[in-house]
Amino acid sequence: NWSPDNAIALSAANYPTWSVTVNLPASTSIQYKYIRKFNGQVTWESDPNRQITTPSSGSFTENDTWR
C-alpha cells in the first residue's frame, strides 16, 4: 500500500542520519520509497522505487540517500 498515511516514520535522533528499524520476513523482496510530509503536503522521492531482498537469516542494514 503506497498511501502516505501508512508511511513508517523515521527517527531524527541521530540527525543528520534518519533511521528506523523494521522487522521483515526472511528471503523476501520488497519495494519502498521515501516521502517528506510537511504542512500537509507530501513530496515523493524520484523514481525508480527502491528494492531490497531480505537475507535468509539475521539482520540487514540499508543506507540510502534522498533522490
All heavy atoms as TSV, in Angstrom:
chain	resi	resn	atom	element	x	y	z
A	1	ASN	N	N	0.843	-1.169	0.000
A	1	ASN	CA	C	0.000	0.000	0.000
A	1	ASN	C	C	0.893	1.238	0.000
A	1	ASN	O	O	1.693	1.433	0.898
A	1	ASN	CB	C	-0.911	-0.041	1.219
A	1	ASN	CG	C	-1.900	1.100	1.241
A	1	ASN	OD1	O	-1.693	2.130	0.632
A	1	ASN	ND2	N	-2.970	0.910	1.950
A	2	TRP	N	N	0.788	2.073	-0.996
A	2	TRP	CA	C	1.637	3.247	-1.142
A	2	TRP	C	C	1.000	4.508	-0.552
A	2	TRP	O	O	1.369	5.618	-0.894
A	2	TRP	CB	C	1.967	3.470	-2.618
A	2	TRP	CG	C	2.860	2.407	-3.161
A	2	TRP	CD1	C	2.463	1.282	-3.814
A	2	TRP	CD2	C	4.272	2.326	-3.072
A	2	TRP	NE1	N	3.550	0.525	-4.148
A	2	TRP	CE2	C	4.683	1.147	-3.707
A	2	TRP	CE3	C	5.251	3.152	-2.531
A	2	TRP	CZ2	C	6.014	0.762	-3.803
A	2	TRP	CZ3	C	6.576	2.773	-2.639
A	2	TRP	CH2	C	6.943	1.591	-3.268
A	3	SER	N	N	0.061	4.356	0.366
A	3	SER	CA	C	-0.600	5.500	0.975
A	3	SER	C	C	0.339	6.213	1.950
A	3	SER	O	O	0.854	5.589	2.880
A	3	SER	CB	C	-1.860	5.053	1.718
A	3	SER	OG	O	-2.372	6.125	2.480
A	4	PRO	N	N	0.569	7.512	1.780
A	4	PRO	CA	C	1.397	8.261	2.724
A	4	PRO	C	C	0.871	8.186	4.160
A	4	PRO	O	O	1.635	8.317	5.113
A	4	PRO	CB	C	1.356	9.699	2.199
A	4	PRO	CG	C	1.078	9.547	0.741
A	4	PRO	CD	C	0.160	8.355	0.646
A	5	ASP	N	N	-0.431	7.955	4.321
A	5	ASP	CA	C	-0.996	7.834	5.666
A	5	ASP	C	C	-0.484	6.599	6.389
A	5	ASP	O	O	-0.548	6.517	7.614
A	5	ASP	CB	C	-2.519	7.781	5.605
A	5	ASP	CG	C	-3.120	9.098	5.128
A	5	ASP	OD1	O	-2.475	10.159	5.306
A	5	ASP	OD2	O	-4.226	9.071	4.556
A	6	ASN	N	N	0.033	5.609	5.641
A	6	ASN	CA	C	0.548	4.373	6.234
A	6	ASN	C	C	2.077	4.352	6.287
A	6	ASN	O	O	2.662	3.315	6.586
A	6	ASN	CB	C	0.048	3.167	5.441
A	6	ASN	CG	C	-1.449	3.023	5.525
A	6	ASN	OD1	O	-2.067	3.385	6.511
A	6	ASN	ND2	N	-2.050	2.519	4.467
A	7	ALA	N	N	2.708	5.481	6.008
A	7	ALA	CA	C	4.170	5.542	5.993
A	7	ALA	C	C	4.748	5.295	7.384
A	7	ALA	O	O	4.152	5.665	8.397
A	7	ALA	CB	C	4.625	6.898	5.480
A	8	ILE	N	N	5.916	4.674	7.414
A	8	ILE	CA	C	6.640	4.438	8.666
A	8	ILE	C	C	7.519	5.652	8.922
A	8	ILE	O	O	8.347	6.028	8.080
A	8	ILE	CB	C	7.492	3.162	8.567
A	8	ILE	CG1	C	6.603	1.955	8.327
A	8	ILE	CG2	C	8.340	2.989	9.817
A	8	ILE	CD1	C	7.360	0.688	7.981
A	9	ALA	N	N	7.359	6.268	10.078
A	9	ALA	CA	C	8.127	7.474	10.414
A	9	ALA	C	C	9.570	7.112	10.747
A	9	ALA	O	O	9.840	6.120	11.427
A	9	ALA	CB	C	7.488	8.190	11.593
A	10	LEU	N	N	10.493	7.939	10.253
A	10	LEU	CA	C	11.905	7.785	10.581
A	10	LEU	C	C	12.223	8.632	11.812
A	10	LEU	O	O	11.601	9.661	12.048
A	10	LEU	CB	C	12.777	8.239	9.413
A	10	LEU	CG	C	12.590	7.492	8.096
A	10	LEU	CD1	C	13.450	8.132	7.007
A	10	LEU	CD2	C	12.921	6.036	8.253
A	11	SER	N	N	13.227	8.218	12.560
A	11	SER	CA	C	13.672	8.959	13.733
A	11	SER	C	C	14.846	9.864	13.363
A	11	SER	O	O	15.762	9.448	12.655
A	11	SER	CB	C	14.121	7.987	14.823
A	11	SER	OG	O	14.808	8.681	15.854
A	12	ALA	N	N	14.841	11.092	13.881
A	12	ALA	CA	C	15.947	12.027	13.670
A	12	ALA	C	C	16.842	12.098	14.903
A	12	ALA	O	O	17.616	13.033	15.070
A	12	ALA	CB	C	15.407	13.419	13.338
A	13	ALA	N	N	16.785	11.084	15.753
A	13	ALA	CA	C	17.552	11.093	16.997
A	13	ALA	C	C	19.053	11.245	16.760
A	13	ALA	O	O	19.762	11.811	17.594
A	13	ALA	CB	C	17.281	9.810	17.782
A	14	ASN	N	N	19.559	10.789	15.619
A	14	ASN	CA	C	20.978	10.913	15.276
A	14	ASN	C	C	21.173	11.814	14.060
A	14	ASN	O	O	22.026	11.547	13.219
A	14	ASN	CB	C	21.578	9.528	15.006
A	14	ASN	CG	C	21.608	8.688	16.245
A	14	ASN	OD1	O	22.011	9.140	17.302
A	14	ASN	ND2	N	21.152	7.459	16.126
A	15	TYR	N	N	20.346	12.879	13.982
A	15	TYR	CA	C	20.394	13.806	12.849
A	15	TYR	C	C	21.819	14.250	12.587
A	15	TYR	O	O	22.543	14.517	13.538
A	15	TYR	CB	C	19.494	15.021	13.148
A	15	TYR	CG	C	19.384	15.954	11.973
A	15	TYR	CD1	C	18.502	15.684	10.948
A	15	TYR	CD2	C	20.196	17.068	11.885
A	15	TYR	CE1	C	18.408	16.528	9.856
A	15	TYR	CE2	C	20.113	17.911	10.797
A	15	TYR	CZ	C	19.216	17.634	9.787
A	15	TYR	OH	O	19.134	18.459	8.695
A	16	PRO	N	N	22.285	14.279	11.334
A	16	PRO	CA	C	21.509	14.263	10.103
A	16	PRO	C	C	21.182	12.870	9.558
A	16	PRO	O	O	20.666	12.738	8.460
A	16	PRO	CB	C	22.391	15.029	9.121
A	16	PRO	CG	C	23.777	14.694	9.560
A	16	PRO	CD	C	23.694	14.585	11.061
A	17	THR	N	N	21.492	11.834	10.315
A	17	THR	CA	C	21.118	10.485	9.895
A	17	THR	C	C	19.731	10.173	10.434
A	17	THR	O	O	19.481	10.302	11.638
A	17	THR	CB	C	22.123	9.436	10.427
A	17	THR	OG1	O	23.410	9.737	9.893
A	17	THR	CG2	C	21.707	8.037	10.044
A	18	TRP	N	N	18.821	9.798	9.562
A	18	TRP	CA	C	17.470	9.407	9.927
A	18	TRP	C	C	17.421	7.883	9.900
A	18	TRP	O	O	18.027	7.260	9.032
A	18	TRP	CB	C	16.460	9.970	8.937
A	18	TRP	CG	C	16.387	11.467	8.950
A	18	TRP	CD1	C	17.318	12.326	8.475
A	18	TRP	CD2	C	15.340	12.261	9.483
A	18	TRP	NE1	N	16.908	13.626	8.663
A	18	TRP	CE2	C	15.678	13.612	9.291
A	18	TRP	CE3	C	14.124	11.958	10.106
A	18	TRP	CZ2	C	14.876	14.646	9.689
A	18	TRP	CZ3	C	13.317	13.005	10.495
A	18	TRP	CH2	C	13.698	14.332	10.300
A	19	SER	N	N	16.684	7.262	10.820
A	19	SER	CA	C	16.700	5.799	10.867
A	19	SER	C	C	15.373	5.240	11.369
A	19	SER	O	O	14.571	5.932	11.980
A	19	SER	CB	C	17.825	5.315	11.773
A	19	SER	OG	O	17.605	5.750	13.107
A	20	VAL	N	N	15.209	3.957	11.094
A	20	VAL	CA	C	14.068	3.204	11.584
A	20	VAL	C	C	14.450	1.725	11.551
A	20	VAL	O	O	15.243	1.307	10.702
A	20	VAL	CB	C	12.788	3.465	10.750
A	20	VAL	CG1	C	12.920	2.926	9.340
A	20	VAL	CG2	C	11.563	2.879	11.418
A	21	THR	N	N	13.923	0.962	12.461
A	21	THR	CA	C	14.107	-0.485	12.465
A	21	THR	C	C	12.770	-1.128	12.153
A	21	THR	O	O	11.762	-0.786	12.785
A	21	THR	CB	C	14.610	-0.988	13.839
A	21	THR	OG1	O	15.877	-0.374	14.103
A	21	THR	CG2	C	14.750	-2.498	13.861
A	22	VAL	N	N	12.761	-1.996	11.173
A	22	VAL	CA	C	11.544	-2.724	10.813
A	22	VAL	C	C	11.855	-4.213	10.772
A	22	VAL	O	O	12.979	-4.612	10.460
A	22	VAL	CB	C	10.954	-2.268	9.452
A	22	VAL	CG1	C	10.487	-0.838	9.521
A	22	VAL	CG2	C	11.946	-2.437	8.344
A	23	ASN	N	N	10.872	-5.011	11.100
A	23	ASN	CA	C	11.000	-6.461	11.017
A	23	ASN	C	C	10.290	-6.934	9.762
A	23	ASN	O	O	9.113	-6.641	9.564
A	23	ASN	CB	C	10.387	-7.133	12.255
A	23	ASN	CG	C	11.159	-6.796	13.509
A	23	ASN	OD1	O	12.372	-6.920	13.538
A	23	ASN	ND2	N	10.468	-6.340	14.531
A	24	LEU	N	N	11.035	-7.652	8.917
A	24	LEU	CA	C	10.508	-8.141	7.649
A	24	LEU	C	C	10.758	-9.646	7.552
A	24	LEU	O	O	11.725	-10.147	8.132
A	24	LEU	CB	C	11.195	-7.433	6.479
A	24	LEU	CG	C	11.018	-5.920	6.408
A	24	LEU	CD1	C	11.985	-5.315	5.407
A	24	LEU	CD2	C	9.578	-5.581	6.057
A	25	PRO	N	N	9.940	-10.353	6.789
A	25	PRO	CA	C	10.158	-11.791	6.625
A	25	PRO	C	C	11.484	-12.072	5.910
A	25	PRO	O	O	11.939	-11.271	5.083
A	25	PRO	CB	C	8.986	-12.245	5.753
A	25	PRO	CG	C	8.012	-11.119	5.737
A	25	PRO	CD	C	8.755	-9.880	6.088
A	26	ALA	N	N	12.090	-13.212	6.214
A	26	ALA	CA	C	13.339	-13.623	5.573
A	26	ALA	C	C	13.114	-13.917	4.092
A	26	ALA	O	O	12.018	-14.314	3.686
A	26	ALA	CB	C	13.895	-14.864	6.273
A	27	SER	N	N	14.165	-13.692	3.313
A	27	SER	CA	C	14.184	-14.025	1.878
A	27	SER	C	C	12.981	-13.442	1.127
A	27	SER	O	O	12.346	-14.119	0.325
A	27	SER	CB	C	14.245	-15.539	1.691
A	27	SER	OG	O	15.373	-16.074	2.332
A	28	THR	N	N	12.691	-12.184	1.414
A	28	THR	CA	C	11.538	-11.523	0.803
A	28	THR	C	C	11.987	-10.272	0.060
A	28	THR	O	O	12.756	-9.469	0.587
A	28	THR	CB	C	10.503	-11.136	1.884
A	28	THR	OG1	O	10.101	-12.314	2.568
A	28	THR	CG2	C	9.300	-10.452	1.283
A	29	SER	N	N	11.513	-10.098	-1.161
A	29	SER	CA	C	11.816	-8.909	-1.948
A	29	SER	C	C	10.748	-7.854	-1.655
A	29	SER	O	O	9.557	-8.148	-1.701
A	29	SER	CB	C	11.824	-9.260	-3.435
A	29	SER	OG	O	12.115	-8.110	-4.192
A	30	ILE	N	N	11.197	-6.641	-1.346
A	30	ILE	CA	C	10.254	-5.546	-1.090
A	30	ILE	C	C	10.676	-4.321	-1.899
A	30	ILE	O	O	11.842	-4.166	-2.252
A	30	ILE	CB	C	10.162	-5.166	0.399
A	30	ILE	CG1	C	11.494	-4.611	0.900
A	30	ILE	CG2	C	9.702	-6.329	1.245
A	30	ILE	CD1	C	11.381	-3.798	2.150
A	31	GLN	N	N	9.713	-3.468	-2.188
A	31	GLN	CA	C	9.973	-2.170	-2.805
A	31	GLN	C	C	9.550	-1.092	-1.811
A	31	GLN	O	O	8.597	-1.275	-1.052
A	31	GLN	CB	C	9.183	-2.014	-4.097
A	31	GLN	CG	C	9.654	-2.904	-5.200
A	31	GLN	CD	C	8.941	-2.607	-6.514
A	31	GLN	OE1	O	8.076	-1.749	-6.597
A	31	GLN	NE2	N	9.342	-3.327	-7.549
A	32	TYR	N	N	10.270	0.034	-1.845
A	32	TYR	CA	C	9.938	1.137	-0.949
A	32	TYR	C	C	10.397	2.449	-1.557
A	32	TYR	O	O	11.142	2.479	-2.530
A	32	TYR	CB	C	10.550	0.916	0.441
A	32	TYR	CG	C	12.064	0.910	0.462
A	32	TYR	CD1	C	12.761	2.037	0.872
A	32	TYR	CD2	C	12.795	-0.213	0.081
A	32	TYR	CE1	C	14.145	2.044	0.900
A	32	TYR	CE2	C	14.170	-0.216	0.115
A	32	TYR	CZ	C	14.840	0.912	0.525
A	32	TYR	OH	O	16.204	0.921	0.552
A	33	LYS	N	N	9.945	3.514	-0.949
A	33	LYS	CA	C	10.277	4.852	-1.410
A	33	LYS	C	C	10.154	5.787	-0.208
A	33	LYS	O	O	9.338	5.567	0.670
A	33	LYS	CB	C	9.297	5.271	-2.508
A	33	LYS	CG	C	9.646	6.566	-3.191
A	33	LYS	CD	C	8.769	6.778	-4.401
A	33	LYS	CE	C	9.366	5.978	-5.516
A	33	LYS	NZ	N	9.010	6.434	-6.845
A	34	TYR	N	N	10.971	6.827	-0.175
A	34	TYR	CA	C	10.887	7.820	0.898
A	34	TYR	C	C	9.962	8.961	0.494
A	34	TYR	O	O	9.863	9.309	-0.681
A	34	TYR	CB	C	12.273	8.379	1.225
A	34	TYR	CG	C	13.205	7.329	1.769
A	34	TYR	CD1	C	14.233	6.819	1.000
A	34	TYR	CD2	C	13.033	6.837	3.054
A	34	TYR	CE1	C	15.082	5.851	1.498
A	34	TYR	CE2	C	13.873	5.865	3.562
A	34	TYR	CZ	C	14.898	5.382	2.774
A	34	TYR	OH	O	15.738	4.417	3.267
A	35	ILE	N	N	9.316	9.524	1.494
A	35	ILE	CA	C	8.492	10.712	1.282
A	35	ILE	C	C	8.843	11.737	2.353
A	35	ILE	O	O	9.411	11.396	3.390
A	35	ILE	CB	C	6.975	10.397	1.350
A	35	ILE	CG1	C	6.590	9.852	2.737
A	35	ILE	CG2	C	6.568	9.456	0.244
A	35	ILE	CD1	C	5.082	9.730	2.951
A	36	ARG	N	N	8.504	12.983	2.062
A	36	ARG	CA	C	8.596	14.059	3.061
A	36	ARG	C	C	7.190	14.583	3.272
A	36	ARG	O	O	6.477	14.879	2.309
A	36	ARG	CB	C	9.473	15.198	2.568
A	36	ARG	CG	C	10.918	14.859	2.469
A	36	ARG	CD	C	11.706	16.072	1.991
A	36	ARG	NE	N	13.111	15.733	1.870
A	36	ARG	CZ	C	13.933	16.262	0.995
A	36	ARG	NH1	N	13.497	17.171	0.148
A	36	ARG	NH2	N	15.188	15.907	0.957
A	37	LYS	N	N	6.794	14.701	4.527
A	37	LYS	CA	C	5.494	15.271	4.867
A	37	LYS	C	C	5.743	16.567	5.624
A	37	LYS	O	O	6.435	16.574	6.634
A	37	LYS	CB	C	4.699	14.316	5.761
A	37	LYS	CG	C	4.254	13.044	5.080
A	37	LYS	CD	C	3.681	12.080	6.119
A	37	LYS	CE	C	2.330	11.600	5.745
A	37	LYS	NZ	N	1.790	10.659	6.737
A	38	PHE	N	N	5.179	17.666	5.108
A	38	PHE	CA	C	5.365	18.963	5.752
A	38	PHE	C	C	4.143	19.818	5.491
A	38	PHE	O	O	3.760	20.036	4.334
A	38	PHE	CB	C	6.636	19.649	5.218
A	38	PHE	CG	C	6.941	20.949	5.891
A	38	PHE	CD1	C	7.406	20.979	7.195
A	38	PHE	CD2	C	6.765	22.143	5.224
A	38	PHE	CE1	C	7.690	22.173	7.826
A	38	PHE	CE2	C	7.040	23.350	5.844
A	38	PHE	CZ	C	7.507	23.363	7.152
A	39	ASN	N	N	3.535	20.305	6.560
A	39	ASN	CA	C	2.345	21.160	6.468
A	39	ASN	C	C	1.254	20.547	5.589
A	39	ASN	O	O	0.623	21.240	4.791
A	39	ASN	CB	C	2.709	22.552	5.943
A	39	ASN	CG	C	3.466	23.370	6.964
A	39	ASN	OD1	O	3.367	23.137	8.163
A	39	ASN	ND2	N	4.242	24.319	6.508
A	40	GLY	N	N	1.069	19.245	5.719
A	40	GLY	CA	C	0.013	18.565	4.987
A	40	GLY	C	C	0.352	18.210	3.551
A	40	GLY	O	O	-0.447	17.581	2.871
A	41	GLN	N	N	1.532	18.623	3.088
A	41	GLN	CA	C	1.941	18.291	1.724
A	41	GLN	C	C	2.915	17.124	1.738
A	41	GLN	O	O	3.760	17.019	2.628
A	41	GLN	CB	C	2.589	19.490	1.045
A	41	GLN	CG	C	1.609	20.613	0.784
A	41	GLN	CD	C	2.197	21.660	-0.158
A	41	GLN	OE1	O	3.244	21.464	-0.761
A	41	GLN	NE2	N	1.500	22.771	-0.281
A	42	VAL	N	N	2.791	16.258	0.729
A	42	VAL	CA	C	3.655	15.086	0.608
A	42	VAL	C	C	4.520	15.235	-0.631
A	42	VAL	O	O	4.024	15.522	-1.714
A	42	VAL	CB	C	2.814	13.794	0.513
A	42	VAL	CG1	C	3.704	12.593	0.300
A	42	VAL	CG2	C	1.954	13.620	1.753
A	43	THR	N	N	5.824	15.053	-0.457
A	43	THR	CA	C	6.765	15.050	-1.572
A	43	THR	C	C	7.374	13.660	-1.662
A	43	THR	O	O	7.947	13.168	-0.691
A	43	THR	CB	C	7.898	16.079	-1.367
A	43	THR	OG1	O	7.320	17.371	-1.186
A	43	THR	CG2	C	8.859	16.085	-2.540
A	44	TRP	N	N	7.218	13.028	-2.822
A	44	TRP	CA	C	7.774	11.697	-3.061
A	44	TRP	C	C	9.161	11.844	-3.667
A	44	TRP	O	O	9.392	12.697	-4.510
A	44	TRP	CB	C	6.893	10.924	-4.039
A	44	TRP	CG	C	5.553	10.580	-3.500
A	44	TRP	CD1	C	4.463	11.407	-3.421
A	44	TRP	CD2	C	5.136	9.334	-2.968
A	44	TRP	NE1	N	3.402	10.745	-2.877
A	44	TRP	CE2	C	3.787	9.450	-2.587
A	44	TRP	CE3	C	5.767	8.106	-2.779
A	44	TRP	CZ2	C	3.074	8.419	-2.028
A	44	TRP	CZ3	C	5.056	7.072	-2.220
A	44	TRP	CH2	C	3.719	7.223	-1.848
A	45	GLU	N	N	10.093	10.969	-3.270
A	45	GLU	CA	C	11.389	10.979	-3.942
A	45	GLU	C	C	11.207	10.451	-5.367
A	45	GLU	O	O	10.189	9.843	-5.692
A	45	GLU	CB	C	12.433	10.187	-3.170
A	45	GLU	CG	C	12.268	8.700	-3.191
A	45	GLU	CD	C	13.461	7.969	-2.585
A	45	GLU	OE1	O	14.542	8.545	-2.419
A	45	GLU	OE2	O	13.298	6.791	-2.286
A	46	SER	N	N	12.186	10.700	-6.212
A	46	SER	CA	C	12.058	10.359	-7.628
A	46	SER	C	C	12.095	8.847	-7.864
A	46	SER	O	O	12.548	8.080	-7.019
A	46	SER	CB	C	13.161	11.036	-8.432
A	46	SER	OG	O	14.426	10.589	-7.995
A	47	ASP	N	N	11.603	8.447	-9.041
A	47	ASP	CA	C	11.642	7.045	-9.450
A	47	ASP	C	C	13.075	6.667	-9.806
A	47	ASP	O	O	13.887	7.530	-10.077
A	47	ASP	CB	C	10.733	6.843	-10.675
A	47	ASP	CG	C	9.261	6.881	-10.292
A	47	ASP	OD1	O	8.937	6.566	-9.142
A	47	ASP	OD2	O	8.444	7.219	-11.154
A	48	PRO	N	N	13.385	5.394	-9.849
A	48	PRO	CA	C	12.510	4.247	-9.645
A	48	PRO	C	C	12.347	3.920	-8.161
A	48	PRO	O	O	13.062	4.469	-7.316
A	48	PRO	CB	C	13.262	3.114	-10.361
A	48	PRO	CG	C	14.708	3.465	-10.162
A	48	PRO	CD	C	14.757	4.986	-10.231
A	49	ASN	N	N	11.403	3.024	-7.859
A	49	ASN	CA	C	11.252	2.546	-6.495
A	49	ASN	C	C	12.544	1.867	-6.055
A	49	ASN	O	O	13.257	1.283	-6.861
A	49	ASN	CB	C	10.108	1.529	-6.394
A	49	ASN	CG	C	8.771	2.138	-6.682
A	49	ASN	OD1	O	8.599	3.345	-6.644
A	49	ASN	ND2	N	7.803	1.300	-7.005
A	50	ARG	N	N	12.816	1.913	-4.778
A	50	ARG	CA	C	13.959	1.184	-4.218
A	50	ARG	C	C	13.527	-0.263	-4.006
A	50	ARG	O	O	12.354	-0.525	-3.743
A	50	ARG	CB	C	14.379	1.804	-2.898
A	50	ARG	CG	C	14.857	3.240	-3.061
A	50	ARG	CD	C	15.132	3.858	-1.701
A	50	ARG	NE	N	15.460	5.258	-1.823
A	50	ARG	CZ	C	16.681	5.738	-1.980
A	50	ARG	NH1	N	17.702	4.906	-2.045
A	50	ARG	NH2	N	16.890	7.041	-2.073
A	51	GLN	N	N	14.466	-1.181	-4.080
A	51	GLN	CA	C	14.127	-2.587	-3.884
A	51	GLN	C	C	15.261	-3.292	-3.155
A	51	GLN	O	O	16.436	-3.055	-3.446
A	51	GLN	CB	C	13.888	-3.277	-5.225
A	51	GLN	CG	C	13.459	-4.724	-5.063
A	51	GLN	CD	C	12.966	-5.325	-6.359
A	51	GLN	OE1	O	12.438	-4.627	-7.211
A	51	GLN	NE2	N	13.108	-6.619	-6.496
A	52	ILE	N	N	14.896	-4.112	-2.181
A	52	ILE	CA	C	15.864	-4.960	-1.487
A	52	ILE	C	C	15.268	-6.347	-1.332
A	52	ILE	O	O	14.048	-6.525	-1.398
A	52	ILE	CB	C	16.248	-4.412	-0.089
A	52	ILE	CG1	C	15.021	-4.315	0.827
A	52	ILE	CG2	C	16.955	-3.070	-0.202
A	52	ILE	CD1	C	15.366	-4.056	2.282
A	53	THR	N	N	16.128	-7.320	-1.128
A	53	THR	CA	C	15.703	-8.667	-0.751
A	53	THR	C	C	16.317	-8.946	0.608
A	53	THR	O	O	17.537	-8.817	0.790
A	53	THR	CB	C	16.165	-9.716	-1.783
A	53	THR	OG1	O	15.592	-9.391	-3.050
A	53	THR	CG2	C	15.732	-11.116	-1.372
A	54	THR	N	N	15.486	-9.289	1.566
A	54	THR	CA	C	15.970	-9.530	2.919
A	54	THR	C	C	16.809	-10.807	2.953
A	54	THR	O	O	16.594	-11.723	2.156
A	54	THR	CB	C	14.793	-9.648	3.916
A	54	THR	OG1	O	13.941	-10.724	3.505
A	54	THR	CG2	C	14.003	-8.354	3.984
A	55	PRO	N	N	17.770	-10.880	3.874
A	55	PRO	CA	C	18.595	-12.084	3.963
A	55	PRO	C	C	17.789	-13.273	4.476
A	55	PRO	O	O	16.710	-13.108	5.044
A	55	PRO	CB	C	19.698	-11.691	4.947
A	55	PRO	CG	C	19.132	-10.566	5.737
A	55	PRO	CD	C	18.146	-9.866	4.850
A	56	SER	N	N	18.336	-14.464	4.301
A	56	SER	CA	C	17.642	-15.676	4.748
A	56	SER	C	C	17.619	-15.783	6.271
A	56	SER	O	O	16.768	-16.467	6.839
A	56	SER	CB	C	18.280	-16.921	4.140
A	56	SER	OG	O	19.650	-16.994	4.488
A	57	SER	N	N	18.551	-15.091	6.949
A	57	SER	CA	C	18.544	-15.056	8.412
A	57	SER	C	C	19.361	-13.864	8.874
A	57	SER	O	O	20.101	-13.263	8.095
A	57	SER	CB	C	19.126	-16.355	8.993
A	57	SER	OG	O	20.488	-16.477	8.634
A	58	GLY	N	N	19.210	-13.519	10.135
A	58	GLY	CA	C	19.978	-12.424	10.703
A	58	GLY	C	C	19.393	-11.060	10.395
A	58	GLY	O	O	18.226	-10.935	10.051
A	59	SER	N	N	20.235	-10.045	10.512
A	59	SER	CA	C	19.776	-8.680	10.297
A	59	SER	C	C	20.469	-8.068	9.087
A	59	SER	O	O	21.449	-8.599	8.565
A	59	SER	CB	C	20.031	-7.831	11.546
A	59	SER	OG	O	21.427	-7.768	11.793
A	60	PHE	N	N	19.951	-6.911	8.670
A	60	PHE	CA	C	20.428	-6.261	7.462
A	60	PHE	C	C	20.287	-4.762	7.658
A	60	PHE	O	O	19.293	-4.295	8.193
A	60	PHE	CB	C	19.563	-6.743	6.282
A	60	PHE	CG	C	19.865	-6.075	4.982
A	60	PHE	CD1	C	20.975	-6.427	4.242
A	60	PHE	CD2	C	19.020	-5.099	4.476
A	60	PHE	CE1	C	21.249	-5.818	3.026
A	60	PHE	CE2	C	19.277	-4.488	3.260
A	60	PHE	CZ	C	20.402	-4.856	2.535
A	61	THR	N	N	21.281	-4.008	7.224
A	61	THR	CA	C	21.238	-2.552	7.290
A	61	THR	C	C	21.298	-2.002	5.866
A	61	THR	O	O	22.167	-2.403	5.083
A	61	THR	CB	C	22.418	-1.996	8.107
A	61	THR	OG1	O	22.344	-2.522	9.429
A	61	THR	CG2	C	22.387	-0.481	8.142
A	62	GLU	N	N	20.396	-1.093	5.562
A	62	GLU	CA	C	20.365	-0.450	4.251
A	62	GLU	C	C	20.643	1.032	4.458
A	62	GLU	O	O	20.012	1.677	5.303
A	62	GLU	CB	C	19.000	-0.646	3.592
A	62	GLU	CG	C	18.883	-0.059	2.223
A	62	GLU	CD	C	19.656	-0.816	1.156
A	62	GLU	OE1	O	20.112	-1.944	1.408
A	62	GLU	OE2	O	19.815	-0.265	0.063
A	63	ASN	N	N	21.592	1.588	3.721
A	63	ASN	CA	C	21.925	3.011	3.785
A	63	ASN	C	C	21.517	3.659	2.476
A	63	ASN	O	O	21.952	3.231	1.411
A	63	ASN	CB	C	23.424	3.206	4.023
A	63	ASN	CG	C	23.858	2.675	5.370
A	63	ASN	OD1	O	23.330	3.064	6.390
A	63	ASN	ND2	N	24.817	1.776	5.368
A	64	ASP	N	N	20.677	4.675	2.551
A	64	ASP	CA	C	20.157	5.345	1.369
A	64	ASP	C	C	20.379	6.844	1.464
A	64	ASP	O	O	20.609	7.379	2.541
A	64	ASP	CB	C	18.638	5.120	1.240
A	64	ASP	CG	C	18.268	3.675	0.954
A	64	ASP	OD1	O	19.012	3.003	0.231
A	64	ASP	OD2	O	17.225	3.230	1.462
A	65	THR	N	N	20.271	7.502	0.328
A	65	THR	CA	C	20.304	8.961	0.238
A	65	THR	C	C	19.077	9.415	-0.537
A	65	THR	O	O	18.720	8.791	-1.545
A	65	THR	CB	C	21.580	9.423	-0.498
A	65	THR	OG1	O	22.719	8.931	0.207
A	65	THR	CG2	C	21.662	10.941	-0.580
A	66	TRP	N	N	18.430	10.471	-0.073
A	66	TRP	CA	C	17.234	11.008	-0.740
A	66	TRP	C	C	17.560	11.318	-2.191
A	66	TRP	O	O	18.619	11.851	-2.519
A	66	TRP	CB	C	16.781	12.270	-0.027
A	66	TRP	CG	C	15.650	12.971	-0.712
A	66	TRP	CD1	C	15.756	13.964	-1.650
A	66	TRP	CD2	C	14.263	12.753	-0.516
A	66	TRP	NE1	N	14.512	14.366	-2.035
A	66	TRP	CE2	C	13.562	13.640	-1.369
A	66	TRP	CE3	C	13.520	11.887	0.276
A	66	TRP	CZ2	C	12.178	13.693	-1.427
A	66	TRP	CZ3	C	12.140	11.940	0.214
A	66	TRP	CH2	C	11.483	12.830	-0.616
A	67	ARG	N	N	16.629	10.986	-3.087
A	67	ARG	CA	C	16.824	11.331	-4.501
A	67	ARG	C	C	15.569	11.937	-5.074
A	67	ARG	O	O	14.494	11.752	-4.619
A	67	ARG	CB	C	17.270	10.136	-5.326
A	67	ARG	CG	C	16.336	8.954	-5.199
A	67	ARG	CD	C	16.777	7.828	-6.106
A	67	ARG	NE	N	15.737	6.824	-6.063
A	67	ARG	CZ	C	15.942	5.547	-6.113
A	67	ARG	NH1	N	17.168	5.079	-6.243
A	67	ARG	NH2	N	14.967	4.710	-6.077
